[in-house]
Amino acid sequence: MKILVLNCGSSSIKYQLFDMSDRSVLAKGGIEKLGMKGSFLKHKRGGEAAVFFDGEILDHKAGVEYILGVLTSEKYGSLKSLNEIDAVGHRVVHGGEFFSSSELITDEVVAALVRCTSLAPLHNPPNLRGIEAMQELLPGAPQVGVFDTAFHQSMSPVAFMYGIPYVLYEKYGVRRYGFHGTSHRYVTQRACEILNRDFLTQKIISCHLGNGASIAAVSNGKSADTSMGFTPLEGLIMGTRSGDLDVGAVTYIMEQEEIGLKSANLLFNKHSGMLGLSGVSSDMREIEQAAADGNDRARLSLDIYNYRVKKYIGSYIAALGGLDILIFTGGIGENSDSTRRGILNNMEFLGIEADESRNAGSHGKEQIISKDGSRVTVMVVPTDEELMIALDTEKIIGQG
């Protein structure tokens, strides 16, 4: 079975083509600057070097059509015909309370996603445009939606409700939804495969640390809590997002700066986080270099970042009633040994004993980084959301 995975953003489309017989990636790439001047497609087939195609790519339908054309081209393609694509899996950001698992795309599913648009106005519309484009361009192929929020639908009301009038939850669905669910599900399951442990018996904390970052507490195979909330703004300090912030501080800043809702949203989502704290960059590598060069604000921002992650880990150990596995994933979690070191420092009293030589040698590969005698197994597990989407799609199509 060959499965095409699509991740449609507002100005980009990422894709991977899988051969599920051996889970190999036949081709992958993406379109950037969709609908803007200078748009281009980057395409990589197997182990070959990437190639770039410039072109005026105006919308998602044109982008998907371009991708399908490259995938079937004689020179760069991996398919002789589009008929070889057995199914399409889509990353969908928000499924609201409608979906607790991945679903075959039907008219009813599309209608539910439209109703979720108010919850994710920047993400769900391009996700839907990708689905619509595939329905038109490849009408014979079944499609599956894999939702970032679905994994966290197992949270109890104790974990997902906010301390606001209950009627606001009933009227507008204001609650904690959580995101990165596909990543958290993949790495927690993969960690148990590596350790040969039963996923349904383990207490796990998964730290997805990238430009966007979240932590999930997973108990007996289900998400029990997660740091992102109603939107991806809540929780950890991120590249440009503030993370947890007193609502009173928000209204005070708006009043003092005389800014409206649109400007405030831009401030806390695009100009805060590590960028705002450090004054250097949203890229952790550049901040680490600035700190090494003696920049005090960069050093402080790193300390704050590590402290916030550490605090969430501690709170989730309490919520889970213990911990078996602690996972680091995402661009920072997988590659920054200094970030992991700062987070894991002085956590031995919780049964978390890091092995510094293992930690220092782990960059973007599956590895245990705790000491052999550590009560908690600490791991680096590179995430693979696209493979998770492909696996879900294969399972659902196989059941059809």
Secondary structure, DSSP 8 states (H G I E B T S, - for coil): -EEEEEEE-SS-EEEEEEETTTTEEEEEEEEESTTSTT-EEEEEETTS--EEEE----SHHHHHHHHHHHHT-TTT-S-S-GGG--EEEEEES--TTT-SS-EE--HHHHHHHHHTTTTSTTTHHHHHHHHHHHHHHSTTS-EEEEETTGGGGG--HHHH--SS-HHHHHHH--S---S-HHHHHHHHHHHHHHHT--GGG-EEEEEEESSSEEEEEEETTEEEEES--SSTTSSS--SS---S--HHHHHHHHHHHT--HHHHHHHHHHS-HHHHHHSS-S-HHHHHHHHHTT-HHHHHHHHHHHHHHHHHHHHHHHHHTS-SEEEEEHHHHHH-HHHHHHHHTT-GGGT--B-HHHHHT-SSS-EE-B-TT-SSEEEE----HHHHHHHHHHHHHHH-
